[in-house]
Amino acid sequence: MKETSTYPLRLPRSLKEAVVRLSKQDGTSINQFVAMAVAEKVSAMQTASFFEERKARADFRAFDKIMKRKGGAAPRKGDEMPARPKRPRLGKS
């Protein structure tokens, strides 16, 4: 069984009214709605932290070397790079 604890939460009246309305639309209790909202925020912040840590360990020179290498199989249908739009030449008439 998961351990839970209570936390007295004070919300501005307008926010509480929105939570009541949205939890009804969602078919959940106010408690479930608030818990899920907090869980989503925690998840988003932990994900951002994870990618910041990964970025700090990245070897961009190795990445560039891999991206510039030649050879390999041709892209599968639908995976091709989009064609670049032609730029108008400036200064020539």
C-alpha positions in Angstrom: 0.0 0.0 0.0 1.3 3.4 -0.9 2.0 5.8 2.0 0.2 9.1 1.7 0.2 12.3 3.7 -2.0 15.3 3.9 -1.1 18.8 3.1 -3.4 21.8 3.8 -3.5 23.7 0.5 -4.6 27.3 0.1 -5.6 28.4 -3.3 -6.9 31.7 -4.6 -10.7 31.4 -5.0 -10.5 31.7 -8.8 -8.0 28.9 -9.0 -10.0 26.7 -6.7 -13.1 27.3 -8.8 -11.2 26.3 -11.9 -9.9 23.2 -10.2 -13.5 22.2 -9.2 -14.8 22.8 -12.7 -11.9 21.0 -14.5 -12.0 18.0 -12.1 -15.7 17.6 -12.8 -15.0 17.7 -16.5 -12.2 15.2 -16.0 -14.4 12.9 -13.9 -12.0 13.0 -10.9 -12.1 14.2 -7.4 -10.5 17.5 -6.5 -7.8 15.6 -4.6 -7.0 13.4 -7.6 -7.0 16.3 -10.0 -4.5 18.3 -7.8 -2.3 15.2 -7.2 -2.1 14.6 -10.9 -1.4 18.2 -11.7 1.5 18.1 -9.1 2.8 14.8 -10.6 2.8 16.3 -14.1 4.8 19.3 -12.9 7.3 17.2 -11.0 7.7 15.0 -14.0 8.3 17.9 -16.3 10.9 19.4 -14.0 12.7 16.1 -13.5 12.7 15.6 -17.3 14.2 19.0 -17.9 16.8 18.3 -15.3 17.6 14.9 -16.9 18.3 16.5 -20.3 20.4 19.3 -18.7 22.6 16.6 -17.1 22.8 14.7 -20.4 23.7 17.9 -22.3 26.5 18.6 -19.8 28.1 15.2 -20.6 27.6 15.6 -24.4 30.6 15.3 -26.7 29.6 17.7 -29.5 32.8 17.0 -31.5 32.0 13.3 -31.6 28.4 14.1 -32.6 29.6 16.4 -35.5 31.9 13.6 -36.6 29.1 11.1 -36.7 26.7 13.5 -38.5 29.3 14.3 -41.2 30.3 10.7 -42.0 29.6 9.4 -45.5 28.0 6.1 -46.5 25.4 3.9 -45.0 22.0 3.0 -46.3 19.8 5.5 -48.1 16.9 6.9 -46.0 13.7 4.9 -46.1 10.8 6.3 -48.0 9.4 9.2 -45.9 12.6 9.7 -44.0 14.4 11.8 -46.6 15.5 15.3 -45.8 13.1 17.9 -47.2 14.4 19.8 -50.3 15.7 23.3 -49.5 13.8 26.1 -51.1 15.8 28.0 -53.7 16.9 31.4 -52.5 16.7 34.3 -54.9 20.0 35.6 -55.9 20.6 39.2 -54.8 22.4 41.8 -56.8 22.0 40.2 -60.3 19.3 41.4 -62.7 
